[in-house]
Amino acid sequence: MERKVYRLADIAARFGGLVMGDADTRVQQIGTLEKATAGQIAFLANAKYHHQLQGSKASAVILSKADAEATAIPRIVCDNPYSYFAKLSAFLNPLPECVPGIHPSAVIGKGTQISPQAHIGPHVTIADGAVIGAGTVVMAGCSIGEGTVLGENVRLYPNVTVYHDCIIGSHFVAHSGAVIGSDGFGYAMEEGRWLKIPQIGRVVIGDHVEIGANTTIDRGALDDTVIEEGVIMDNQIQVAHNVHIGAHTVIAGCVGIAGSAIIGKYCRIGGSAGILGHLQIADNVEIASFTLIGKSITEEGRYAGIYPFSKNDEWRNNAVHLRHLGDLVKRVKALEKEIKSLKGE
């Protein structure tokens, strides 16, 4: 399919920004500074790529005001080149349109409410009483549980599973393999055997949320698991029962969040971090990758608990010293006490 071409003047009229150089320059796709070719527009949002600007073969570039004079390439100058790139890329690369309707192979339960503007793909299963909003796209092999509600303009990629009684807002995206509303990990010990505790809460998700492939969000044990609006979650994340994630928090891949943890708004959690159960994380907290959070964080800021890597022999030597750290602290305290006593004498 032939791509549509846009002038810089047309792009600036739609998204704002100041055009410098030939406003009639035409582009049809986004590219990187290093690999962009004629007909592509690149962007500079990080100073470490500044050296790539001079040799770039892009037809145009998106820059900040500070870099407006750094090149003679036709350019759009704006306040935030990275967000400008994101909006322009979405505009130049729209999602494929899905024709409204229900595929003949889909299995539809009793009492469902499916908007005529929704797209239900092949081999989809929608259980009794489910509600599907206008503009929603449910792709091949998805399963929607009994009584579940999907808002408007939801997009479920192939093989997403949403269990019963979940509530999902509008403009929600779930990538393939995601599971929403599975049972939380709740068991009680009796006479040497584990007894399963029924998980009778729901998963409630706000508008404009996106979750990655193979991410799992467990339903609540009694109360609901809640994901507020604007939350973004990467692939292979585990969200346990009764977790509450505040609005506009972003979570990178392979993070594990244990049951009943409460995470604030506008937090940023790095990949493979772990958050123990029943903790509270304040708003505007940034947690570094691979950090284990073992107690609540009450103040905003950046937190890390990463042991720096080193050569194997160095690591082994340090590990030996680490084992004796408690004894060393006791010895230092004893020495301090002895020194204080000598000074007193």
C-alpha positions as CSV (number, residue, x, y, z in Angstrom):
1,M,0.0,0.0,0.0
2,E,1.4,3.4,-1.0
3,R,2.1,5.7,1.9
4,K,0.6,9.1,2.1
5,V,3.0,12.0,1.9
6,Y,2.8,15.1,4.2
7,R,4.5,18.5,4.0
8,L,6.2,19.9,7.1
9,A,3.8,22.8,7.0
10,D,0.8,20.4,7.2
11,I,2.4,18.5,10.1
12,A,3.1,21.7,12.0
13,A,-0.5,22.9,11.4
14,R,-1.8,19.7,12.9
15,F,0.7,19.2,15.8
16,G,2.2,22.6,16.4
17,G,5.8,23.6,16.4
18,L,7.8,26.0,14.2
19,V,9.1,25.0,10.8
20,M,12.6,26.2,9.9
21,G,13.9,25.6,6.4
22,D,11.7,24.5,3.5
23,A,8.2,24.1,4.8
24,D,7.3,22.3,1.6
25,T,9.6,19.4,2.4
26,R,7.6,16.1,2.2
27,V,7.8,13.1,4.5
28,Q,5.9,9.9,4.8
29,Q,7.6,8.0,7.7
30,I,9.6,8.3,10.9
31,G,13.2,7.2,11.1
32,T,16.2,7.4,13.4
33,L,18.9,10.0,12.9
34,E,21.4,7.3,12.0
35,K,19.3,5.3,9.5
36,A,16.6,7.6,8.2
37,T,16.5,8.1,4.4
38,A,14.9,10.5,2.0
39,G,11.2,10.9,2.7
40,Q,11.7,10.2,6.4
41,I,11.6,12.6,9.4
42,A,14.0,11.9,12.3
43,F,14.0,13.3,15.8
44,L,16.6,14.4,18.4
45,A,15.5,14.0,22.0
46,N,18.6,12.9,23.7
47,A,21.9,14.8,23.8
48,K,24.0,11.7,23.4
49,Y,22.8,11.3,19.8
50,H,23.7,14.9,18.9
51,H,26.7,13.7,16.8
52,Q,24.4,11.7,14.5
53,L,22.6,14.9,13.5
54,Q,25.4,16.1,11.1
55,G,25.5,13.0,9.0
56,S,21.8,12.3,9.0
57,K,20.2,11.7,5.6
58,A,16.7,12.4,6.9
59,S,14.6,14.8,4.8
60,A,13.6,16.6,8.0
61,V,14.1,16.4,11.8
62,I,12.2,17.3,15.0
63,L,14.3,19.3,17.4
64,S,14.1,21.3,20.6
65,K,14.5,25.0,20.7
66,A,18.0,24.6,22.1
67,D,19.1,22.6,19.0
68,A,17.2,24.8,16.4
69,E,20.4,26.1,14.8
70,A,22.4,22.8,15.1
71,T,21.6,21.7,11.5
72,A,20.5,23.1,8.1
73,I,18.1,20.2,7.5
74,P,14.5,21.3,7.3
75,R,13.1,21.0,10.8
76,I,10.2,21.3,13.2
77,V,11.2,23.0,16.4
78,C,9.1,22.2,19.5
79,D,9.1,22.0,23.3
80,N,9.2,18.2,23.6
81,P,10.7,16.4,20.5
82,Y,10.1,12.9,22.0
83,S,6.3,13.4,22.6
84,Y,6.1,15.2,19.2
85,F,7.7,12.1,17.6
86,A,5.2,9.8,19.4
87,K,2.2,11.7,18.2
88,L,3.5,12.0,14.7
89,S,4.5,8.3,14.5
90,A,1.0,7.3,15.6
91,F,-0.4,9.6,12.9
92,L,1.8,8.2,10.1
93,N,1.3,4.6,11.2
94,P,-2.4,4.2,12.1
95,L,-3.6,0.9,13.4
96,P,-5.3,-1.4,10.8
97,E,-9.0,-0.8,10.6
98,C,-11.2,-3.7,11.7
99,V,-14.6,-4.0,10.1
100,P,-17.4,-4.1,12.6
101,G,-19.3,-7.4,13.0
102,I,-19.1,-10.8,14.5
103,H,-17.2,-13.6,12.8
104,P,-19.3,-16.7,12.2
105,S,-16.9,-18.9,14.2
106,A,-17.3,-16.8,17.4
107,V,-19.3,-18.3,20.3
108,I,-21.6,-15.8,21.8
109,G,-23.4,-16.4,25.1
110,K,-26.9,-15.5,26.2
111,G,-27.8,-11.9,27.3
112,T,-24.7,-10.3,25.8
113,Q,-24.7,-6.7,24.7
114,I,-22.3,-6.3,21.8
115,S,-22.2,-2.9,20.0
116,P,-22.9,-3.1,16.3
117,Q,-19.7,-1.0,15.9
118,A,-17.6,-3.7,17.7
119,H,-15.4,-6.2,15.8
120,I,-15.4,-9.8,17.1
121,G,-12.8,-12.0,15.4
122,P,-12.7,-15.7,14.6
123,H,-12.9,-18.3,17.4
124,V,-13.6,-15.7,20.1
125,T,-15.7,-16.8,23.0
126,I,-17.9,-14.3,24.8
127,A,-19.8,-15.7,27.9
128,D,-23.3,-14.9,29.1
129,G,-24.1,-11.3,30.1
130,A,-20.9,-9.7,28.8
131,V,-21.0,-6.2,27.5
132,I,-18.8,-5.0,24.5
133,G,-18.6,-1.3,23.7
134,A,-18.6,0.6,20.4
135,G,-15.3,0.5,18.5
136,T,-13.9,-2.3,20.5
137,V,-11.8,-4.9,18.7
138,V,-11.6,-8.5,20.1
139,M,-9.2,-10.4,17.9
140,A,-8.9,-14.1,17.2
141,G,-9.0,-16.6,20.0
142,C,-9.9,-14.2,22.8
143,S,-12.0,-15.3,25.7
144,I,-14.4,-12.9,27.6
145,G,-15.9,-14.2,30.8
146,E,-19.4,-14.0,32.1
147,G,-20.6,-10.6,33.1
148,T,-17.4,-8.8,32.0
149,V,-17.7,-5.3,30.7
150,L,-15.4,-3.9,28.0
151,G,-15.7,-0.2,27.3
152,E,-15.4,1.7,24.0
153,N,-12.4,1.4,21.7
154,V,-10.8,-1.4,23.6
155,R,-8.3,-3.5,21.6
156,L,-7.6,-7.1,22.6
157,Y,-4.9,-8.7,20.5
158,P,-5.2,-12.5,19.8
159,N,-5.5,-14.9,22.7
160,V,-6.2,-12.5,25.5
161,T,-8.3,-13.9,28.3
162,V,-10.5,-11.8,30.5
163,Y,-12.2,-13.8,33.3
164,H,-15.7,-13.2,34.6
165,D,-17.1,-10.0,36.1
166,C,-14.1,-7.8,35.2
167,I,-14.7,-4.1,34.4
168,I,-12.4,-2.6,31.8
169,G,-12.6,1.0,30.7
170,S,-12.4,2.6,27.3
171,H,-9.3,2.9,25.1
172,F,-7.8,-0.1,26.8
173,V,-5.1,-2.3,25.0
174,A,-4.1,-5.8,26.0
175,H,-1.4,-7.6,24.0
176,S,-1.4,-11.3,23.1
177,G,-1.4,-13.8,26.0
178,A,-2.5,-11.3,28.7
179,V,-4.7,-12.8,31.4
180,I,-7.0,-10.5,33.4
181,G,-8.9,-11.7,36.4
182,S,-7.2,-15.1,37.1
183,D,-7.4,-16.3,40.7
184,G,-5.1,-14.7,43.2
185,F,-2.6,-16.8,45.1
186,G,-4.6,-17.5,48.2
187,Y,-4.4,-20.7,50.3
188,A,-4.8,-21.7,53.9
189,M,-3.0,-24.6,55.6
190,E,-5.0,-27.2,57.5
191,E,-3.7,-30.6,58.7
192,G,-0.8,-30.6,56.3
193,R,-2.8,-29.7,53.2
194,W,-3.4,-26.4,51.4
195,L,-7.0,-25.3,51.1
196,K,-7.8,-22.9,48.2
197,I,-9.4,-19.6,49.2
198,P,-12.0,-18.6,46.7
199,Q,-11.1,-15.3,45.0
200,I,-14.4,-13.5,44.8
201,G,-13.2,-9.9,44.0
202,R,-12.9,-8.4,40.5
203,V,-10.3,-6.7,38.4
204,V,-11.3,-3.1,37.7
205,I,-9.3,-1.2,35.1
206,G,-9.7,2.5,34.1
207,D,-9.5,4.3,30.8
208,H,-6.4,4.5,28.5
209,V,-4.6,1.6,30.1
210,E,-2.2,-0.7,28.2
211,I,-0.8,-4.0,29.3
212,G,1.9,-6.0,27.5
213,A,2.0,-9.6,26.2
214,N,1.7,-12.4,28.8
215,T,1.1,-10.0,31.7
216,T,-1.2,-11.3,34.4
217,I,-3.5,-9.3,36.6
218,D,-5.1,-11.4,39.4
219,R,-8.6,-10.8,40.6
220,G,-9.1,-9.7,44.3
221,A,-9.6,-12.2,47.1
222,L,-12.4,-10.2,48.6
223,D,-12.0,-6.6,47.4
224,D,-11.1,-5.7,43.9
225,T,-7.7,-5.4,42.2
226,V,-7.7,-1.9,40.7
227,I,-5.7,-0.4,37.9
228,E,-6.4,3.3,37.6
229,E,-6.5,5.4,34.3
230,G,-3.4,5.9,32.2
231,V,-1.3,3.0,33.6
232,I,1.1,1.4,31.2
233,M,2.5,-2.1,31.8
234,D,5.1,-3.9,29.8
235,N,5.3,-7.6,29.0
236,Q,5.4,-10.5,31.6
237,I,4.4,-8.5,34.6
238,Q,2.6,-10.2,37.6
239,V,0.1,-8.2,39.5
240,A,-1.3,-10.2,42.5
241,H,-4.7,-10.0,44.1
242,N,-5.9,-6.8,45.7
243,V,-3.1,-4.7,44.3
244,H,-4.0,-1.0,43.6
245,I,-1.9,0.9,41.0
246,G,-2.4,4.6,40.8
247,A,-3.1,6.6,37.7
248,H,-0.3,7.1,35.0
249,T,2.2,4.8,36.6
250,V,4.4,3.0,34.2
251,I,5.9,-0.5,34.9
252,A,8.6,-2.2,32.8
253,G,8.8,-5.9,32.0
254,C,9.1,-8.8,34.4
255,V,8.1,-6.8,37.5
256,G,6.4,-8.8,40.3
257,I,3.9,-7.1,42.6
258,A,2.7,-9.1,45.6
259,G,-0.8,-9.1,47.0
260,S,-2.4,-6.0,48.5
261,A,0.5,-3.6,47.6
262,I,-0.6,-0.1,46.9
263,I,1.3,1.9,44.3
264,G,0.9,5.6,43.9
265,K,0.3,7.8,40.9
266,Y,2.9,8.7,38.3
267,C,5.4,6.1,39.6
268,R,8.0,4.5,37.3
269,I,9.1,1.0,38.1
270,G,12.1,-0.5,36.3
271,G,12.3,-4.0,34.8
272,S,12.4,-7.1,37.1
273,A,11.9,-5.0,40.2
274,G,9.9,-6.7,43.0
275,I,7.4,-5.2,45.4
276,L,6.5,-7.2,48.5
277,G,2.9,-7.5,49.6
278,H,0.9,-5.1,51.8
279,L,3.3,-2.2,51.1
280,Q,2.5,1.3,50.1
281,I,4.4,3.3,47.5
282,A,4.0,7.1,47.5
283,D,3.2,9.1,44.3
284,N,6.0,10.1,42.0
285,V,8.4,7.3,43.1
286,E,11.0,5.9,40.6
287,I,12.3,2.4,41.4
288,A,15.4,1.2,39.6
289,S,15.5,-2.1,37.7
290,F,16.1,-5.3,39.7
291,T,15.4,-3.5,43.0
292,L,13.5,-5.3,45.7
293,I,11.2,-3.1,47.8
294,G,10.8,-4.7,51.2
295,K,9.2,-1.8,53.1
296,S,6.8,1.0,52.3
297,I,8.1,4.2,50.6
298,T,6.4,7.2,52.0
299,E,8.3,10.0,50.1
300,E,8.6,10.7,46.4
301,G,12.0,10.3,44.8
302,R,14.3,7.7,43.2
303,Y,15.1,4.5,44.9
304,A,17.6,1.7,44.0
305,G,18.8,-1.5,45.6
306,I,21.2,-2.9,43.0
307,Y,24.5,-4.6,43.9
308,P,26.9,-3.4,41.2
309,F,28.4,-6.2,39.1
310,S,32.2,-6.9,39.1
311,K,34.6,-9.5,37.9
312,N,33.8,-12.9,39.4
313,D,36.9,-13.1,41.7
314,E,36.2,-9.6,43.0
315,W,32.5,-10.5,43.6
316,R,33.5,-13.6,45.6
317,N,35.9,-11.7,47.8
318,N,33.3,-9.0,48.5
319,A,30.7,-11.7,49.2
320,V,33.0,-13.2,51.8
321,H,33.4,-9.9,53.6
322,L,29.6,-9.3,53.3
323,R,29.0,-12.5,55.3
324,H,31.0,-11.0,58.2
325,L,29.6,-7.5,58.0
326,G,27.5,-8.0,61.2
327,D,30.5,-9.1,63.2
328,L,32.5,-6.1,61.7
329,V,29.8,-3.7,62.9
330,K,29.9,-5.1,66.4
331,R,33.7,-4.8,66.5
332,V,33.6,-1.2,65.3
333,K,31.0,-0.3,67.9
334,A,33.2,-1.9,70.6
335,L,36.2,0.0,69.4
336,E,34.2,3.3,69.4
337,K,33.1,2.5,73.0
338,E,36.7,1.8,74.0
339,I,38.0,5.0,72.4
340,K,35.3,7.0,74.1
341,S,36.2,5.5,77.4
342,L,39.9,6.3,76.9
343,K,39.1,9.9,76.1
344,G,37.0,10.1,79.2
345,E,40.0,8.9,81.3
